[in-house]
Amino acid sequence: AAALLLTTDTIRIGEARLRMGGFGCVTTAREHRRRGIISLVMDDAMKYLRDHGHHAAMLFGIPDFYHRWGFATALAEHSAAMDIREAEAAADVPFRMRGAKPGDIPVMQKMHAANDQETACSLIRTAAHMTSRWDRWRNVRVLLNTQGRVIAYFRGARVGADYVVDEAGVSGHEACGAVLRSVARLAHGECVGRMKFLAPPSHPLIRHLLAYRADHDMRTDRGGGGMVALVNVPEAMESMIPEWESRLRQSPLVGESAEVTLLLDRQPWRVRARRGAVDVTPGAGRNKVSLSAAELVQVLTGYRHLEEVLQSRRRIITAEGMALLAALFPKRVPYVWMMDRF
């Protein structure tokens, strides 16, 4: 009568690693719709994640339905488009292009991990992760330098009037020009004059495009699109500690003591920083800030600016508390690649 596909992965938020359950193919048979059956399936799936020690859930869904399970929009869509003639200005680095092979997986995995360091919520790809989904990678092309070393890879195809690349990785700045020239050549062969890259603005290839005439777009979807929910708030915050301690080492609070109390749907959680170490405990303390579950998801992933969220929330907080919040919840670029979506 109703079903969903549940996949389990690990996502990164800076130095933190969260166990995540991804919901896909959420559907109800036509004759059984509007009876609340899919709600029972969703309830059961969320219970499964809680019972098996997961921290978060993620989906790409319709608007105004999934919020009842704590999901909040936390992933934007990013693209950058440019005329293929612009690629003529790219550095003419010698390269050779061929189809990807399973033996290329380790180097592609390494490039992806390096390119995605600043991207929040992206999935951690292992070699097994890519091998088991090799059918998705068959159309990937790799670029080799004159020594035969793989310097970049990408997957693209004609979509309407554009040649769209929805997966790419580069070994360094010098490889970006080779990608542009390769994609332009393929786009010309498909008789289209524009190429579009679906990638977050933190990706080295998209940063490289800032030197060209290009259209950079970002799309958000209120109450829909890419959404995230915290399945277990205490465990999720505990898993964030490595990232929070890393952020503190780079903040003015390094070596200092500070604390905030997060009132999450009226339940208090005390976050304390002492000489670079962070601990999270239930209970109230100083510097109280009230946040809904949805707002916590959005500031934790970096989808929304903390200052903007706090404008409409009750708070009793000192400058020290604000400095700690700024260290814990920076603005980030949350994104999940098309190859990893469920």
Short mmCIF file of the C-alpha atoms (twelve columns), coordinates in Angstrom:
data_MODEL
# 
_entry.id   MODEL 
# 
loop_
_atom_site.group_PDB 
_atom_site.id 
_atom_site.type_symbol 
_atom_site.label_atom_id 
_atom_site.label_alt_id 
_atom_site.label_comp_id 
_atom_site.label_asym_id 
_atom_site.label_seq_id 
_atom_site.Cartn_x 
_atom_site.Cartn_y 
_atom_site.Cartn_z 
_atom_site.pdbx_PDB_model_num 
ATOM 1   C CA . ALA A 1   0.000  0.000  0.000   1 
ATOM 2   C CA . ALA A 2   2.882  2.383  0.786   1 
ATOM 3   C CA . ALA A 3   6.666  2.234  0.892   1 
ATOM 4   C CA . LEU A 4   9.915  4.143  1.096   1 
ATOM 5   C CA . LEU A 5   13.530 3.292  0.348   1 
ATOM 6   C CA . LEU A 6   15.866 3.764  3.320   1 
ATOM 7   C CA . THR A 7   19.622 4.053  2.766   1 
ATOM 8   C CA . THR A 8   22.186 4.634  5.495   1 
ATOM 9   C CA . ASP A 9   25.303 6.749  5.081   1 
ATOM 10  C CA . THR A 10  27.618 9.064  6.984   1 
ATOM 11  C CA . ILE A 11  27.602 12.810 6.380   1 
ATOM 12  C CA . ARG A 12  30.222 15.412 7.251   1 
ATOM 13  C CA . ILE A 13  29.751 18.758 8.953   1 
ATOM 14  C CA . GLY A 14  33.281 20.064 9.213   1 
ATOM 15  C CA . GLU A 15  35.215 17.665 11.452  1 
ATOM 16  C CA . ALA A 16  31.995 16.006 12.658  1 
ATOM 17  C CA . ARG A 17  30.594 12.772 11.242  1 
ATOM 18  C CA . LEU A 18  26.892 12.010 11.649  1 
ATOM 19  C CA . ARG A 19  25.166 8.717  10.887  1 
ATOM 20  C CA . MET A 20  22.342 9.527  8.502   1 
ATOM 21  C CA . GLY A 21  19.331 7.699  7.075   1 
ATOM 22  C CA . GLY A 22  18.219 8.819  3.625   1 
ATOM 23  C CA . PHE A 23  14.569 8.473  2.586   1 
ATOM 24  C CA . GLY A 24  13.768 7.996  -1.091  1 
ATOM 25  C CA . CYS A 25  10.910 6.762  -3.272  1 
ATOM 26  C CA . VAL A 26  8.313  7.740  -0.648  1 
ATOM 27  C CA . THR A 27  5.066  6.688  -2.276  1 
ATOM 28  C CA . THR A 28  1.545  5.375  -1.737  1 
ATOM 29  C CA . ALA A 29  -0.506 3.284  -4.133  1 
ATOM 30  C CA . ARG A 30  -3.161 5.429  -5.774  1 
ATOM 31  C CA . GLU A 31  -6.100 3.505  -4.314  1 
ATOM 32  C CA . HIS A 32  -4.725 3.847  -0.761  1 
ATOM 33  C CA . ARG A 33  -3.924 7.565  -0.722  1 
ATOM 34  C CA . ARG A 34  -5.294 10.066 1.805   1 
ATOM 35  C CA . ARG A 35  -5.632 7.407  4.509   1 
ATOM 36  C CA . GLY A 36  -2.523 8.262  6.497   1 
ATOM 37  C CA . ILE A 37  -0.726 5.067  5.487   1 
ATOM 38  C CA . ILE A 38  2.509  6.747  4.424   1 
ATOM 39  C CA . SER A 39  2.539  8.496  7.810   1 
ATOM 40  C CA . LEU A 40  2.737  5.073  9.466   1 
ATOM 41  C CA . VAL A 41  5.654  4.144  7.219   1 
ATOM 42  C CA . MET A 42  7.436  7.412  8.068   1 
ATOM 43  C CA . ASP A 43  6.828  6.864  11.794  1 
ATOM 44  C CA . ASP A 44  8.307  3.389  11.555  1 
ATOM 45  C CA . ALA A 45  11.336 4.556  9.551   1 
ATOM 46  C CA . MET A 46  12.132 7.324  12.055  1 
ATOM 47  C CA . LYS A 47  11.781 4.824  14.918  1 
ATOM 48  C CA . TYR A 48  14.156 2.462  13.109  1 
ATOM 49  C CA . LEU A 49  16.794 5.198  12.844  1 
ATOM 50  C CA . ARG A 50  16.429 6.104  16.524  1 
ATOM 51  C CA . ASP A 51  16.644 2.454  17.600  1 
ATOM 52  C CA . HIS A 52  19.772 1.860  15.513  1 
ATOM 53  C CA . GLY A 53  21.822 4.823  16.706  1 
ATOM 54  C CA . HIS A 54  21.459 7.233  13.790  1 
ATOM 55  C CA . HIS A 55  21.782 10.975 14.323  1 
ATOM 56  C CA . ALA A 56  19.919 12.476 11.367  1 
ATOM 57  C CA . ALA A 57  17.558 11.773 8.485   1 
ATOM 58  C CA . MET A 58  17.552 13.361 5.042   1 
ATOM 59  C CA . LEU A 59  15.234 13.460 2.044   1 
ATOM 60  C CA . PHE A 60  14.387 15.438 -1.067  1 
ATOM 61  C CA . GLY A 61  10.656 15.897 -0.789  1 
ATOM 62  C CA . ILE A 62  7.478  17.764 -1.570  1 
ATOM 63  C CA . PRO A 63  6.668  20.979 0.331   1 
ATOM 64  C CA . ASP A 64  4.649  21.184 3.546   1 
ATOM 65  C CA . PHE A 65  4.475  17.499 4.437   1 
ATOM 66  C CA . TYR A 66  7.617  16.276 6.176   1 
ATOM 67  C CA . HIS A 67  7.859  19.037 8.792   1 
ATOM 68  C CA . ARG A 68  5.656  16.946 11.121  1 
ATOM 69  C CA . TRP A 69  8.637  14.587 11.591  1 
ATOM 70  C CA . GLY A 70  11.036 17.442 12.326  1 
ATOM 71  C CA . PHE A 71  12.377 17.889 8.794   1 
ATOM 72  C CA . ALA A 72  13.497 21.378 7.814   1 
ATOM 73  C CA . THR A 73  14.821 22.684 4.513   1 
ATOM 74  C CA . ALA A 74  18.611 22.632 4.858   1 
ATOM 75  C CA . LEU A 75  20.003 21.996 1.375   1 
ATOM 76  C CA . ALA A 76  20.064 24.514 -1.443  1 
ATOM 77  C CA . GLU A 77  20.492 23.825 -5.158  1 
ATOM 78  C CA . HIS A 78  23.535 25.443 -6.771  1 
ATOM 79  C CA . SER A 79  24.555 25.811 -10.407 1 
ATOM 80  C CA . ALA A 80  26.980 27.805 -12.523 1 
ATOM 81  C CA . ALA A 81  26.465 28.202 -16.283 1 
ATOM 82  C CA . MET A 82  28.737 29.654 -18.967 1 
ATOM 83  C CA . ASP A 83  28.976 29.879 -22.743 1 
ATOM 84  C CA . ILE A 84  31.286 27.266 -24.243 1 
ATOM 85  C CA . ARG A 85  33.228 30.061 -25.976 1 
ATOM 86  C CA . GLU A 86  34.356 31.253 -22.545 1 
ATOM 87  C CA . ALA A 87  36.302 27.998 -22.181 1 
ATOM 88  C CA . GLU A 88  38.678 29.211 -24.888 1 
ATOM 89  C CA . ALA A 89  40.209 31.483 -22.236 1 
ATOM 90  C CA . ALA A 90  41.032 28.494 -20.007 1 
ATOM 91  C CA . ALA A 91  44.656 27.483 -19.650 1 
ATOM 92  C CA . ASP A 92  45.588 25.048 -22.397 1 
ATOM 93  C CA . VAL A 93  46.917 22.223 -20.209 1 
ATOM 94  C CA . PRO A 94  47.794 19.037 -22.171 1 
ATOM 95  C CA . PHE A 95  45.447 16.198 -21.237 1 
ATOM 96  C CA . ARG A 96  43.804 13.064 -22.548 1 
ATOM 97  C CA . MET A 97  40.191 12.044 -21.884 1 
ATOM 98  C CA . ARG A 98  38.810 8.525  -21.490 1 
ATOM 99  C CA . GLY A 99  35.992 6.697  -19.731 1 
ATOM 100 C CA . ALA A 100 36.338 5.953  -16.036 1 
ATOM 101 C CA . LYS A 101 37.299 2.457  -14.904 1 
ATOM 102 C CA . PRO A 102 36.841 0.723  -11.530 1 
ATOM 103 C CA . GLY A 103 40.608 1.097  -11.023 1 
ATOM 104 C CA . ASP A 104 40.108 4.885  -10.962 1 
ATOM 105 C CA . ILE A 105 37.898 4.709  -7.873  1 
ATOM 106 C CA . PRO A 106 40.631 5.364  -5.248  1 
ATOM 107 C CA . VAL A 107 41.900 8.529  -6.947  1 
ATOM 108 C CA . MET A 108 38.359 9.818  -7.621  1 
ATOM 109 C CA . GLN A 109 37.434 9.129  -4.006  1 
ATOM 110 C CA . LYS A 110 40.507 11.041 -2.818  1 
ATOM 111 C CA . MET A 111 39.722 14.030 -5.079  1 
ATOM 112 C CA . HIS A 112 36.108 14.162 -3.936  1 
ATOM 113 C CA . ALA A 113 37.081 14.104 -0.252  1 
ATOM 114 C CA . ALA A 114 39.619 16.913 -0.775  1 
ATOM 115 C CA . ASN A 115 37.234 19.050 -2.864  1 
ATOM 116 C CA . ASP A 116 34.365 18.621 -0.385  1 
ATOM 117 C CA . GLN A 117 36.145 19.611 2.829   1 
ATOM 118 C CA . GLU A 118 34.156 22.856 3.088   1 
ATOM 119 C CA . THR A 119 30.830 21.347 2.005   1 
ATOM 120 C CA . ALA A 120 28.419 20.479 4.827   1 
ATOM 121 C CA . CYS A 121 26.085 17.461 4.730   1 
ATOM 122 C CA . SER A 122 27.893 15.799 1.825   1 
ATOM 123 C CA . LEU A 123 28.102 12.014 2.047   1 
ATOM 124 C CA . ILE A 124 31.345 10.284 2.965   1 
ATOM 125 C CA . ARG A 125 32.194 8.101  -0.025  1 
ATOM 126 C CA . THR A 126 34.137 4.927  0.559   1 
ATOM 127 C CA . ALA A 127 35.594 2.723  -2.181  1 
ATOM 128 C CA . ALA A 128 32.847 0.182  -1.434  1 
ATOM 129 C CA . HIS A 129 30.242 2.946  -1.678  1 
ATOM 130 C CA . MET A 130 31.366 3.764  -5.223  1 
ATOM 131 C CA . THR A 131 31.927 0.158  -6.319  1 
ATOM 132 C CA . SER A 132 28.434 -0.923 -5.290  1 
ATOM 133 C CA . ARG A 133 26.956 1.941  -7.332  1 
ATOM 134 C CA . TRP A 134 29.226 1.595  -10.332 1 
ATOM 135 C CA . ASP A 135 26.232 1.641  -12.708 1 
ATOM 136 C CA . ARG A 136 25.933 5.375  -11.872 1 
ATOM 137 C CA . TRP A 137 29.604 5.946  -12.680 1 
ATOM 138 C CA . ARG A 138 29.798 4.246  -16.067 1 
ATOM 139 C CA . ASN A 139 29.338 7.544  -17.928 1 
ATOM 140 C CA . VAL A 140 32.029 9.357  -15.935 1 
ATOM 141 C CA . ARG A 141 35.061 10.593 -17.866 1 
ATOM 142 C CA . VAL A 142 38.541 11.050 -16.438 1 
ATOM 143 C CA . LEU A 143 41.272 13.408 -17.619 1 
ATOM 144 C CA . LEU A 144 44.900 12.292 -17.604 1 
ATOM 145 C CA . ASN A 145 48.014 14.444 -17.794 1 
ATOM 146 C CA . THR A 146 51.028 13.717 -19.987 1 
ATOM 147 C CA . GLN A 147 52.376 11.286 -17.352 1 
ATOM 148 C CA . GLY A 148 49.121 9.306  -17.414 1 
ATOM 149 C CA . ARG A 149 48.012 10.458 -13.957 1 
ATOM 150 C CA . VAL A 150 44.301 11.176 -13.393 1 
ATOM 151 C CA . ILE A 151 43.953 14.911 -12.722 1 
ATOM 152 C CA . ALA A 152 40.141 15.305 -12.915 1 
ATOM 153 C CA . TYR A 153 36.875 13.501 -13.548 1 
ATOM 154 C CA . PHE A 154 33.308 14.526 -14.403 1 
ATOM 155 C CA . ARG A 155 29.929 13.192 -15.498 1 
ATOM 156 C CA . GLY A 156 27.873 15.150 -18.025 1 
ATOM 157 C CA . ALA A 157 25.099 14.873 -20.568 1 
ATOM 158 C CA . ARG A 158 22.941 17.089 -22.721 1 
ATOM 159 C CA . VAL A 159 19.816 18.294 -20.915 1 
ATOM 160 C CA . GLY A 160 17.651 20.539 -23.085 1 
ATOM 161 C CA . ALA A 161 19.723 23.446 -24.339 1 
ATOM 162 C CA . ASP A 162 22.607 22.839 -21.887 1 
ATOM 163 C CA . TYR A 163 25.373 20.339 -21.391 1 
ATOM 164 C CA . VAL A 164 24.966 19.606 -17.668 1 
ATOM 165 C CA . VAL A 165 27.763 18.327 -15.432 1 
ATOM 166 C CA . ASP A 166 26.362 16.996 -12.153 1 
ATOM 167 C CA . GLU A 167 29.541 15.416 -10.761 1 
ATOM 168 C CA . ALA A 168 33.141 16.617 -10.926 1 
ATOM 169 C CA . GLY A 169 36.430 16.428 -9.097  1 
ATOM 170 C CA . VAL A 170 39.806 18.073 -9.673  1 
ATOM 171 C CA . SER A 171 43.288 17.419 -8.306  1 
ATOM 172 C CA . GLY A 172 44.163 21.107 -8.229  1 
ATOM 173 C CA . HIS A 173 43.735 24.526 -9.811  1 
ATOM 174 C CA . GLU A 174 45.578 23.552 -12.995 1 
ATOM 175 C CA . ALA A 175 43.050 20.763 -13.686 1 
ATOM 176 C CA . CYS A 176 40.057 23.156 -13.758 1 
ATOM 177 C CA . GLY A 177 40.960 24.552 -17.180 1 
ATOM 178 C CA . ALA A 178 41.230 21.032 -18.573 1 
ATOM 179 C CA . VAL A 179 37.711 20.262 -17.310 1 
ATOM 180 C CA . LEU A 180 36.310 23.419 -18.921 1 
ATOM 181 C CA . ARG A 181 37.905 22.636 -22.275 1 
ATOM 182 C CA . SER A 182 36.751 18.998 -22.154 1 
ATOM 183 C CA . VAL A 183 33.160 19.885 -21.299 1 
ATOM 184 C CA . ALA A 184 33.082 22.622 -23.953 1 
ATOM 185 C CA . ARG A 185 34.257 20.116 -26.552 1 
ATOM 186 C CA . LEU A 186 31.545 17.628 -25.578 1 
ATOM 187 C CA . ALA A 187 28.888 20.369 -25.503 1 
ATOM 188 C CA . HIS A 188 29.916 21.477 -28.994 1 
ATOM 189 C CA . GLY A 189 29.562 17.875 -30.164 1 
ATOM 190 C CA . GLU A 190 26.012 17.833 -28.742 1 
ATOM 191 C CA . CYS A 191 25.218 21.073 -30.627 1 
ATOM 192 C CA . VAL A 192 24.609 23.163 -27.512 1 
ATOM 193 C CA . GLY A 193 26.321 26.451 -26.731 1 
ATOM 194 C CA . ARG A 194 26.180 26.468 -22.943 1 
ATOM 195 C CA . MET A 195 27.488 24.261 -20.178 1 
ATOM 196 C CA . LYS A 196 26.140 24.111 -16.640 1 
ATOM 197 C CA . PHE A 197 27.842 22.756 -13.526 1 
ATOM 198 C CA . LEU A 198 25.740 21.508 -10.594 1 
ATOM 199 C CA . ALA A 199 28.089 21.939 -7.657  1 
ATOM 200 C CA . PRO A 200 28.346 23.971 -4.437  1 
ATOM 201 C CA . PRO A 201 30.122 27.347 -4.510  1 
ATOM 202 C CA . SER A 202 32.798 25.981 -2.164  1 
ATOM 203 C CA . HIS A 203 33.979 23.523 -4.833  1 
ATOM 204 C CA . PRO A 204 37.340 24.418 -6.470  1 
ATOM 205 C CA . LEU A 205 35.867 24.188 -9.978  1 
ATOM 206 C CA . ILE A 206 33.090 26.677 -9.177  1 
ATOM 207 C CA . ARG A 207 35.588 29.035 -7.550  1 
ATOM 208 C CA . HIS A 208 37.642 28.790 -10.736 1 
ATOM 209 C CA . LEU A 209 34.601 29.952 -12.748 1 
ATOM 210 C CA . LEU A 210 34.655 33.289 -10.904 1 
ATOM 211 C CA . ALA A 211 37.403 34.305 -13.326 1 
ATOM 212 C CA . TYR A 212 35.004 33.917 -16.277 1 
ATOM 213 C CA . ARG A 213 31.720 35.354 -17.447 1 
ATOM 214 C CA . ALA A 214 29.245 32.964 -15.841 1 
ATOM 215 C CA . ASP A 215 25.808 32.868 -14.207 1 
ATOM 216 C CA . HIS A 216 25.887 31.536 -10.633 1 
ATOM 217 C CA . ASP A 217 22.505 30.493 -9.238  1 
ATOM 218 C CA . MET A 218 21.238 29.323 -5.863  1 
ATOM 219 C CA . ARG A 219 17.711 28.020 -5.295  1 
ATOM 220 C CA . THR A 220 15.993 27.393 -1.964  1 
ATOM 221 C CA . ASP A 221 12.618 25.777 -1.359  1 
ATOM 222 C CA . ARG A 222 10.610 26.818 1.692   1 
ATOM 223 C CA . GLY A 223 9.315  23.732 3.466   1 
ATOM 224 C CA . GLY A 224 10.504 21.354 0.742   1 
ATOM 225 C CA . GLY A 225 13.436 20.290 -1.400  1 
ATOM 226 C CA . GLY A 226 16.498 18.959 0.413   1 
ATOM 227 C CA . MET A 227 15.463 18.511 4.044   1 
ATOM 228 C CA . VAL A 228 17.180 17.268 7.202   1 
ATOM 229 C CA . ALA A 229 15.825 16.165 10.588  1 
ATOM 230 C CA . LEU A 230 17.681 15.337 13.788  1 
ATOM 231 C CA . VAL A 231 16.635 11.856 14.872  1 
ATOM 232 C CA . ASN A 232 18.482 11.991 18.185  1 
ATOM 233 C CA . VAL A 233 19.322 15.526 19.317  1 
ATOM 234 C CA . PRO A 234 21.621 14.642 22.265  1 
ATOM 235 C CA . GLU A 235 23.653 12.171 20.200  1 
ATOM 236 C CA . ALA A 236 23.802 14.569 17.247  1 
ATOM 237 C CA . MET A 237 25.198 17.340 19.456  1 
ATOM 238 C CA . GLU A 238 27.661 14.888 21.003  1 
ATOM 239 C CA . SER A 239 28.845 13.961 17.499  1 
ATOM 240 C CA . MET A 240 29.370 17.653 16.721  1 
ATOM 241 C CA . ILE A 241 31.956 18.049 19.516  1 
ATOM 242 C CA . PRO A 242 35.041 17.330 17.324  1 
ATOM 243 C CA . GLU A 243 33.950 20.079 14.916  1 
ATOM 244 C CA . TRP A 244 33.049 22.489 17.731  1 
ATOM 245 C CA . GLU A 245 36.419 21.989 19.409  1 
ATOM 246 C CA . SER A 246 38.139 22.561 16.069  1 
ATOM 247 C CA . ARG A 247 36.163 25.786 15.591  1 
ATOM 248 C CA . LEU A 248 37.040 26.964 19.104  1 
ATOM 249 C CA . ARG A 249 40.763 26.559 18.412  1 
ATOM 250 C CA . GLN A 250 40.329 29.103 15.607  1 
ATOM 251 C CA . SER A 251 38.171 31.539 17.600  1 
ATOM 252 C CA . PRO A 252 38.933 34.320 20.122  1 
ATOM 253 C CA . LEU A 253 37.604 31.948 22.818  1 
ATOM 254 C CA . VAL A 254 40.592 29.602 22.568  1 
ATOM 255 C CA . GLY A 255 41.794 28.980 26.124  1 
ATOM 256 C CA . GLU A 256 38.737 30.694 27.607  1 
ATOM 257 C CA . SER A 257 35.593 29.401 29.332  1 
ATOM 258 C CA . ALA A 258 32.062 30.064 28.056  1 
ATOM 259 C CA . GLU A 259 28.659 28.451 28.016  1 
ATOM 260 C CA . VAL A 260 25.227 28.691 26.418  1 
ATOM 261 C CA . THR A 261 21.910 27.011 27.175  1 
ATOM 262 C CA . LEU A 262 19.947 25.937 24.123  1 
ATOM 263 C CA . LEU A 263 16.225 25.666 24.836  1 
ATOM 264 C CA . LEU A 264 15.223 23.234 22.098  1 
ATOM 265 C CA . ASP A 265 11.435 23.113 21.993  1 
ATOM 266 C CA . ARG A 266 11.621 24.115 25.692  1 
ATOM 267 C CA . GLN A 267 14.055 21.349 26.671  1 
ATOM 268 C CA . PRO A 268 17.349 22.850 27.974  1 
ATOM 269 C CA . TRP A 269 20.776 21.658 26.851  1 
ATOM 270 C CA . ARG A 270 23.901 23.190 28.335  1 
ATOM 271 C CA . VAL A 271 26.910 23.564 26.024  1 
ATOM 272 C CA . ARG A 272 30.125 24.471 27.834  1 
ATOM 273 C CA . ALA A 273 33.554 25.308 26.459  1 
ATOM 274 C CA . ARG A 274 36.541 25.137 28.768  1 
ATOM 275 C CA . ARG A 275 40.032 25.770 27.409  1 
ATOM 276 C CA . GLY A 276 39.131 24.333 24.020  1 
ATOM 277 C CA . ALA A 277 37.148 21.322 25.291  1 
ATOM 278 C CA . VAL A 278 33.361 21.127 24.790  1 
ATOM 279 C CA . ASP A 279 30.749 19.146 26.676  1 
ATOM 280 C CA . VAL A 280 26.970 18.924 26.244  1 
ATOM 281 C CA . THR A 281 24.677 18.047 29.163  1 
ATOM 282 C CA . PRO A 282 20.922 18.273 29.812  1 
ATOM 283 C CA . GLY A 283 19.880 21.107 32.081  1 
ATOM 284 C CA . ALA A 284 19.920 24.894 32.230  1 
ATOM 285 C CA . GLY A 285 22.828 27.262 32.660  1 
ATOM 286 C CA . ARG A 286 23.811 30.775 31.597  1 
ATOM 287 C CA . ASN A 287 23.091 32.499 28.268  1 
ATOM 288 C CA . LYS A 288 19.729 31.048 27.348  1 
ATOM 289 C CA . VAL A 289 18.623 30.907 23.701  1 
ATOM 290 C CA . SER A 290 15.319 29.436 22.504  1 
ATOM 291 C CA . LEU A 291 15.353 27.492 19.212  1 
ATOM 292 C CA . SER A 292 12.852 25.233 17.490  1 
ATOM 293 C CA . ALA A 293 13.956 21.821 16.196  1 
ATOM 294 C CA . ALA A 294 13.810 23.158 12.637  1 
ATOM 295 C CA . GLU A 295 15.960 26.191 13.498  1 
ATOM 296 C CA . LEU A 296 18.518 23.971 15.205  1 
ATOM 297 C CA . VAL A 297 18.804 21.865 12.029  1 
ATOM 298 C CA . GLN A 298 19.290 24.961 9.894   1 
ATOM 299 C CA . VAL A 299 21.987 26.586 12.050  1 
ATOM 300 C CA . LEU A 300 23.727 23.259 12.688  1 
ATOM 301 C CA . THR A 301 24.047 22.567 8.962   1 
ATOM 302 C CA . GLY A 302 24.874 26.224 8.294   1 
ATOM 303 C CA . TYR A 303 21.931 26.671 5.926   1 
ATOM 304 C CA . ARG A 304 20.830 29.857 7.735   1 
ATOM 305 C CA . HIS A 305 22.830 32.579 9.448   1 
ATOM 306 C CA . LEU A 306 22.676 32.417 13.226  1 
ATOM 307 C CA . GLU A 307 22.150 36.190 13.528  1 
ATOM 308 C CA . GLU A 308 19.112 36.041 11.253  1 
ATOM 309 C CA . VAL A 309 17.539 33.193 13.260  1 
ATOM 310 C CA . LEU A 310 18.141 34.911 16.596  1 
ATOM 311 C CA . GLN A 311 16.384 38.110 15.513  1 
ATOM 312 C CA . SER A 312 13.003 36.468 16.103  1 
ATOM 313 C CA . ARG A 313 13.896 34.273 19.111  1 
ATOM 314 C CA . ARG A 314 13.839 34.941 22.840  1 
ATOM 315 C CA . ARG A 315 17.294 35.083 24.414  1 
ATOM 316 C CA . ILE A 316 19.163 36.223 27.508  1 
ATOM 317 C CA . ILE A 317 22.761 36.262 26.421  1 
ATOM 318 C CA . THR A 318 26.050 38.063 27.015  1 
ATOM 319 C CA . ALA A 319 28.778 38.927 24.533  1 
ATOM 320 C CA . GLU A 320 30.684 35.836 25.702  1 
ATOM 321 C CA . GLY A 321 27.655 33.659 24.930  1 
ATOM 322 C CA . MET A 322 27.240 35.205 21.481  1 
ATOM 323 C CA . ALA A 323 30.904 34.552 20.715  1 
ATOM 324 C CA . LEU A 324 30.454 30.882 21.640  1 
ATOM 325 C CA . LEU A 325 27.304 30.572 19.499  1 
ATOM 326 C CA . ALA A 326 29.132 32.152 16.554  1 
ATOM 327 C CA . ALA A 327 31.910 29.560 16.922  1 
ATOM 328 C CA . LEU A 328 29.450 26.656 17.177  1 
ATOM 329 C CA . PHE A 329 27.133 27.662 14.332  1 
ATOM 330 C CA . PRO A 330 29.000 29.285 11.401  1 
ATOM 331 C CA . LYS A 331 27.443 29.819 7.972   1 
ATOM 332 C CA . ARG A 332 28.244 26.799 5.794   1 
ATOM 333 C CA . VAL A 333 27.446 25.463 2.330   1 
ATOM 334 C CA . PRO A 334 25.285 22.342 2.762   1 
ATOM 335 C CA . TYR A 335 24.967 20.272 -0.412  1 
ATOM 336 C CA . VAL A 336 24.443 16.670 -1.542  1 
ATOM 337 C CA . TRP A 337 25.716 15.672 -4.975  1 
ATOM 338 C CA . MET A 338 23.276 14.226 -7.501  1 
ATOM 339 C CA . MET A 339 25.237 10.973 -7.556  1 
ATOM 340 C CA . ASP A 340 24.546 10.513 -3.839  1 
ATOM 341 C CA . ARG A 341 20.851 11.336 -3.755  1 
ATOM 342 C CA . PHE A 342 18.237 8.763  -2.895  1 
# 
